[in-house]
Amino acid sequence: MKPSASVIAAGVILICTAMGLWSAETKPTPSGLISDGSTIGMEGSNVSPTQKASPFFEGSGLPQPPQQGAAWSLPTTTLPTNYLTAAALLFQQGMADPRGCEYREIEVGTGSIWRGDGGVVKTRGWVLPGQDEQRFAVCWNGLVYPVVSMGTNVDLESDARNLVTNSFGFRRSAMAESGSVLLQPLRGIQGCFLLRLGKVELATELWLAQARAIPSLRGGSTGQFLRETNAPTTNDLRFPDIDPFLSWAGDWTWALFDRMICAHMRGDQKLALADARDLIAVQPKVEEACASRGSKREPVYGSQKPGSRPYLEFLGQLPEVLADLERREKEGARSEFDTRKSTNVIDQIQRIKALVRDLDQVQARQWAQPGGVHLAGDGVVAALIAEGDAAVEPLLDCLENDKRLTRSVSFGRDFHRGRTVESVHHVAWVALQTILQAGFSTPSEMRAYWAKYKGLKLEERWYAILKDDAARSRWQEAAANIVQPENVTRFPGGFSTEKPGPTNAPVRLRGDLLRDERTPSVTGLLTRHALEVPTNNIGAYDLSACCQLAGYLGQWDLQAALPVAKTLTKRASTVMKYSGEQLGGNLTSLSIVRGKAGDASAFDDYAEWIVTTSPKQFEMSNLECLEPFRRFPTNAHLRAASEELFGQTNSPWSRLPWKSSFGKPGIDSELIELPGYRSLLCRELQKTNACGTISLQLPGQVRYSITNLNQAGVIEIILPADSSATNGSTAAIRWGDWIALTLAKSRHIAPIDPFAPPAQRDHAILSAVSTLQEPGK
């Protein structure tokens, strides 16, 4: 099962807004981020069909380079002393030493936080001497790698000079492994390798080039700064509080941590365990060195007190991960994991036991950023959920006692240093909430719920909750389950799936079994709960919750919901008028219920409220506040309100775009039936301020960048038959042109040629205005 299209769409919009890297129409490509925010290989795509999968490491441990512990004298140089001592300390603490190795073309396996395997990558590194079939090499991230293949020797000095003159700085805190093994981009530890190899001049030039590329160097979480200058000298590396050790150690240990996490995700057990053991040994050394060198700690979130967070905060879960990897090593390798081996067990008790045992093999992947891991979509978890109530007790025991980890990893952003290996405990939590169709705060609350309702079928539990006056906190949840369409399945975390419904019949509701002759009826219970005011504790009255119950009643029994919605509308309007409490969303949903039930005065109170608002109030919504206009565009009250909102130029709604983090930032085509909104579009069409650029990519397809929407991407357009634009044609467009393009795309006006001269565009826009002004349009 996959997340619903609406969930994915919301995630894509958030990616675009938060990262500014690509639009919903563009697709990322595989390998890292460059400093200006464009992509040199975003992690989000799959491994290329021509790219080889990374082989598993079969050795007992990774070897040390031949001169790892050999003596090294600090060179005489104009570089700051702390640069020299930081480099020396890194190699002393275990960063791979390139001395005594051949610099050659190599191929190595890499990881990906999106899918575990980043594929085999061609790069250059220092190959350790040896005659064994499996060879090893030091890569530019400071780690030793098993070599997949070796090529010819390469000129290191030429590579280094090319890096100094033609590279770019890396501004993100976390680089994907498929990028970190490469020579590009500029990173401080690259200078450490050059310095270690005696190439002092090249190391100096590299660090100065990095200062040019990134005037505001940030090392780890220290917030260190270099003065911006076109031609920095070694004096620009001499600020008293600029100690590069934390930055360099952070890059090195992050590369090791990232490789460990990705190896664990794809089941490369021996590599993950070797890296985890190295990390657990080096972590305290780095922390101690940073403290002794005076590196700044970041404050605890939300606190103004001096910082006390660890320097390598991303290693917070390391002891737990190491313990789990050692558990797996002790248990021994299982045969190739296959969900069918568990699901094919005939006896249900034994089948559930086998599935619970295999929860540590769950490997659901994160699907967007920000986003989440759809754990219930993994085969093992889905099979347990399908067992229903029979799996509840084993899962409760798992929830309370199982300390194992899965192979699923979640993160906030792939370019931030933060990864969480999902626990079996969390997987059990998700599976239980999905089976029980209920939310919980603690395991004890879940146990109490199960003890109370386990003797009832799912639908009967919901009815029992509605009957129970002491279960007020679960009334809304039960009502939502009762009116949920049978073809929709919802999971914790906002995921949902929807199967195609019947073609010639309405989709049944999950609670339709409760439409029998029982007393009290579901209709009666929902009506009472929506209208009753607790006289013994008036402060506990939750008007918003009551309005939501009325909405559920509208889905269950529309005519019965009409008088309830009328009563609650008056209550909400009164409370808003005299207390200032924001209940506009409730007023909107109640008016829709009344409108669907045929109430002639359904939108009186809504219209009175909506004309007092502004788009700014709804920037963090999908502009649901306008839903009555979309559903009932011919209603007289709404048409009058739309004229006041959109038609009058002194209204805050009378200018586009309306900012919205989730929804329609440009034109809302569903509002075009309203004369007031068409008046707004006519005004916007005639605006001539420049707003961006477009270029024709393919026939009927343009790449665009619109500045006042903070939006870029690719869209399809309809060009007039007489357009002379060809592939590669570009144009600066005005806001009115963009509005016209959007309207033409939705076929509300005739096609416009955005590549035509301005006078020709003006003529087409005037024609579009005339079209929109036609009576009855």
C-alpha positions, -999 to +999 in steps of 0.1 A: +000+000+000+011+035-007+004+069+008-026+086-008-022+111-036-033+139-014-006+131+012+021+128-014+009+161-031+011+179+002+046+165+008+058+177-026+044+212-020+062+213+013+095+202-004+092+230-030+084+256-003+109+246+023+138+238+000+133+259-031+150+232-051+124+219-076+088+222-084+061+196-083+066+191-121+104+186-119+120+153-109+152+151-088+183+133-100+208+111-080+239+126-058+240+158-036+234+195-035+255+223-048+259+255-030+235+276-050+206+252-042+204+235-076+208+198-078+239+177-086+220+146-076+191+148-052+187+116-033+150+112-042+153+093-074+160+056-080+194+042-089+199+045-126+190+013-145+227+012-157+241+017-122+253-014-104+240-023-070+265-020-041+278-055-032+277-065+005+310-065+025+319-100+034+351-094+054+355-095+092+366-059+094+380-030+073+418-028+072+438+002+084+460+020+058+497+010+060+509+042+076+478+050+098+499+052+130+532+062+115+550+093+127+542+126+111+559+160+117+539+192+114+552+210+083+566+245+084+540+268+069+521+301+071+489+281+080+474+287+114+486+263+141+451+251+148+447+240+112+478+219+115+469+204+149+433+198+138+445+178+108+470+158+129+444+150+155+419+137+129+444+111+116+453+103+152+417+096+160+412+073+130+405+092+098+420+071+071+456+080+062+464+081+025+502+077+029+517+046+013+488+041-011+484+045-048+461+072-061+439+055-087+405+054-104+382+032-084+346+021-081+330+017-046+295+009-033+275+037-017+243+041+004+212+062+000+190+074+029+160+071+005+165+034-004+195+020+014+216+014-018+231+044-036+247+021-062+283+017-073+300+051-079+331+058-100+356+080-082+393+083-073+410+073-041+441+059-025+443+021-029+458+002-001+487-022-011+479-059-012+474-090-034+441-103-021+411-105-044+393-079-023+412-046-023+405-015-003+409+022-008+407+055+011+381+079-004+379+116-001+354+114+028+381+099+051+368+063+051+383+030+039+361+013+013+360-022-002+369-016-039+345-029-065+369-023-094+403-005-099+414+016-129+446+034-138+468+056-116+458+093-116+477+125-111+467+137-076+483+172-081+463+177-112+431+167-094+438+189-065+445+220-087+413+213-106+394+211-073+409+244-062+402+263-094+369+248-106+350+236-076+322+250-055+316+251-018+291+227-001+267+246+022+246+218+034+254+200+067+248+164+053+261+151+021+249+119+005+275+091+005+273+090-033+286+126-032+310+123-003+332+097-019+338+121-048+365+147-052+339+175-056+327+196-039+352+216-017+354+203+019+379+211+046+391+175+052+404+173+016+430+198+026+439+174+055+448+147+030+469+170+009+487+183+040+493+147+052+508+139+019+533+168+021+514+190-004+513+220+019+509+246-009+480+228-024+463+223+010+467+260+017+452+269-017+423+245-011+413+260+023+416+295+008+395+285-022+369+272+003+369+305+020+362+322-013+334+298-022+317+300+012+324+334+029+303+322+059+318+289+067+298+270+093+316+241+109+292+216+122+270+235+147+296+261+157+285+289+135+321+300+125+326+328+101+352+339+076+355+374+063+341+377+028+368+387+003+376+381-033+412+370-026+416+357+009+450+350+023+462+329+052+455+358+075+418+352+068+421+318+084+436+333+116+406+346+134+411+336+171+377+317+173+381+298+140+391+263+149+383+239+121+384+208+141+347+204+148+338+211+112+363+186+099+355+160+125+318+165+119+322+158+082+343+127+087+321+112+115+290+121+095+303+102+065+309+072+088+275+074+104+257+079+071+275+048+056+265+028+087+229+038+086+225+031+048+244-002+051+220-013+079+190-002+058+200-025+029+211-054+051+249-050+047+253-062+083+291-066+085+298-031+071+272-015+093+286-032+124+322-023+116+313+013+112+292+014+144+321+000+164+345+026+149+320+053+157+314+043+193+352+044+198+358+077+182+328+096+195+341+104+230+375+113+216+360+139+193+337+153+220+367+156+244+389+172+218+362+198+208+357+207+245+394+211+251+398+232+220+370+255+231+345+247+204+311+264+210+282+242+220+247+249+207+221+257+234+193+233+241+163+240+219+141+268+232+167+278+259+188+309+261+213+292+285+248+283+274+249+253+251+251+219+265+242+197+235+267+172+223+290+183+195+281+152+174+244+153+182+235+132+153+251+102+171+225+102+198+210+069+188+244+052+182+245+031+213+211+017+206+220+010+169+252-007+179+234-029+204+209-039+177+236-047+152+255-068+177+222-086+185+218-094+148+254-106+146+250-129+176+217-144+162+234-151+130+223-144+094+188-155+086+180-170+053+170-145+027+141-126+041+107-132+025+074-121+040+057-151+024+076-175+047+057-160+076+023-155+060+022-190+046+022-205+081-012-222+084-017-220+122-028-184+131-010-183+164+023-195+149+018-172+119+014-141+141+044-152+162+065-155+131+054-121+118+062-104+152+096-121+151+102-106+117+093-070+126+130-062+129+132-068+091+107-040+083+122-018+057+096+008+047+112+039+032+105+075+037+085+089+007+091+127+009+107+155+028+092+166+050+072+134+050+073+102+068+078+064+067+046+045+059+053+016+082+019+000+078+027-004+041+056-028+047+047-064+040+052-077+075+033-049+091+004-052+066+002-089+072-001-084+110-027-057+105-047-082+083-047-107+113-070-082+131-078-087+168-059-119+170-026-099+167-035-074+194-022-093+224+011-103+208+016-067+195+009-053+230+035-075+245+059-064+217+050-028+224+059-031+260+089-053+259+106-055+224+138-034+223+148-043+187+152-019+158+140-022+122+157-014+089+135+016+083+150+051+088+132+084+091+146+119+088+136+156+086+156+166+055+182+145+037+206+174+038+204+179+076+223+157+100+195+137+116+185+101+112+163+079+133+162+041+129+126+032+136+121+008+165+100-024+166+082-007+194+070+021+171+060-004+144+039-023+169+023+010+179+014+018+143+000-017+137-021-016+169-036+018+162-044+006+127-061-026+139-080-008+167-088+022+145-081+044+175-054+068+188-036+066+221-011+085+241+005+056+261+007+018+260-013+017+293-041+036+277-041+012+248-043-018+272-072-003+291-090+003+258-084-033+247-096-047+280-128-027+278-138-034+242-120-066+230-152-086+232-169-065+206-166-063+169-151-031+155-184-014+146-200-024+179-171-008+197-178+025+180-215+023+189-206+014+226-183+045+227-211+068+215-235+053+241-209+058+269-212+093+285-178+088+301-162+083+267-166+119+255-130+121+244-136+093+219-169+104+204-154+122+175-131+093+167-159+068+168-182+090+146-154+095+121-149+057+119-186+051+114-189+075+084-156+065+068-162+051+033-155+013+032-130+017+003-108+041+023-082+029+049-065+054+071-033+048+090-014+067+118+006+096+105-018+109+079-014+081+054-044+067+036-053+043+008-084+043-014-096+015-036-119+022-066-155+023-055-184+006-073-195+022-105-233+020-102-238+023-065-228+046-037-198+036-015-210+021+017-199+036+051-179+016+076-207+018+101-236+009+079-241-023+099-253+000+127-284+012+107-306-014+123-335-009+147-314-003+178-322+022+205-308+047+208-299+050+171-266+064+159-285+094+146-300+100+180-266+096+198-248+120+174-277+145+177-276+144+215-238+147+217-237+176+192-263+197+210-259+189+247-242+213+270-227+197+302-246+215+330-225+202+357-193+216+341-200+244+317-163+249+312-159+215+296-182+225+267-164+222+234-184+239+208-158+231+180-161+194+188-199+196+187-197+213+153-175+185+141-200+159+153-227+177+134-205+173+103-203+136+108-241+135+114-245+152+080-226+123+064-247+098+082-282+113+081-283+146+062-319+156+070-315+149+107-283+170+107-301+201+094-317+213+126-285+205+145-264+225+121-288+255+124-286+255+162-248+252+162-245+279+136-262+304+159-241+293+188-209+297+168-219+331+154-228+343+189-196+331+204-175+346+176-193+380+180-189+383+217-158+364+226-136+367+194-130+330+194-121+318+159-148+294+148-149+303+111-139+268+100-169+254+119-192+280+105-180+270+070-186+232+075-220+238+091-231+260+062-221+233+037-242+207+057-272+231+056-267+239+019-266+202+010-298+197+030-315+224+010-317+251+037-325+284+019-307+305+046-277+281+049-251+308+041-264+339+059-241+336+089-212+323+068-215+353+044-216+378+073-183+363+086-163+356+055-165+393+043-147+403+075-117+381+067-085+384+047-063+359+029-035+364+054-056+346+080-056+314+059-020+313+047-014+280+065-045+264+051-058+251+017-083+280+016-110+257+028-128+288+040-139+294+004-154+259-001-191+271+001-184+294-029-170+264-049-198+241-041-228+265-043-217+292-068-253+300-078-265+308-042-277+344-040-261+351-006-228+337-018-228+357-050-234+389-031-206+380-007-183+372-035-189+406-051-179+422-018-149+400-014-135+399-049-153+426-069-145+456-047-110+469-050-107+479-013-111+443-001-080+424+010-093+395-013-093+418-043-056+411-054-038+380-064-019+359-055-034+348-022-006+332-002-012+297+009+013+271+021-006+242+009-031+252-017-040+273-047-014+301-049-026+314-084-060+310-099-088+291-083-107+278-113-136+266-092-145+302-083-148+314-119-186+309-119-188+338-095-191+373-112-171+389-084-142+366-089-143+371-127-141+409-120-109+402-099-094+382-128-102+410-153-082+434-132-053+410-127-052+403-165-045+440-172-015+442-148+018+447-167+044+443-140+072+418-148+069+386-128+092+360-143+104+341-174+093+312-195+110+290-221+095+266-246+108+231-239+087+209-261+056+217-282+030+227-256+054+226-226+072+255-209+096+258-181+087+288-159+099+309-130+074+332-113+090+355-087+060+367-068+047+331-064+082+319-054+075+290-078+093+274-107+087+242-128+073+229-160+037+232-171+017+224-203+002+253-221-020+258-252-004+280-279-025+297-306-024+280-340-005+310-355+022+311-328+058+313-343+075+301-311+099+272-314+117+250-289+141+271-269+121+303-273+122+324-241+103+354-229+100+377-199+063+376-189+041+400-170+016+391-143-013+395-167+004+372-192+007+345-164-030+349-154-040+345-191-018+314-195-034+298-165-069+306-177-062+293-212-047+261-197-081+255-179-099+265-212-117+295-197-103+318-223-088+314-258-051+305-260-025+333-257+010+334-271+033+345-243+062+347-268+044+373-290+053+410-288+037+429-259+012+447-281-001+414-295-004+400-260-023+431-249-048+425-277-053+389-267-057+399-230-084+425-239-102+398-257-100+375-226-113+403-204-143+407-228-149+369-226-149+370-188-173+399-187-199+383-208-232+379-190-238+343-177-202+334-183 
